[in-house]
Amino acid sequence: QVQLVESGGGLVQAGGSLSLSCAASGSIFSINAMAWYRQAPGKQRDLVAIITSGGITNYLDSVKGRFTISRDNAKNTVYLQMNSLKPEDTAVYYCNAHIKVVANIEHDYWGQGTQVTVSS
């Protein structure tokens, strides 16, 4: 009964900023990597940013220098700070996490998605 709940999406003008949050709750043994994906209409879901349990990060090339992923392990929460937003960033953003509910068994879980719309 693990759930990932996202918040922080909305409408912003080009050049503006938004901050997304995703909190995991339920029966959690441990959380490994946490990530953000996005999906625009008619396109596949792409990995935007990922952060390991040790804090190592990686980003989609088109968001490097503009987006920052971080996590608060005490709160089981991952964040995505998005600056200098562009219209092409418009998409539904999904939180993803690799979570163990029992020792030695890991599954991936998804948030419900939050809409980010960047106007020109």
Buried (B, 14 or more C-beta within 10 A) or exposed (E): EBEBBBBBBEEBEEEBEBEBBBBBEEEBEEBEBBBBBBBEEEEEBEEBBBBBEEEEBBBBEEBEEBBBBBBEEEEBBBBBBBBEBBEEBBBBBBBBBBBBBEEEEBEEBBBEBBEBBBEE
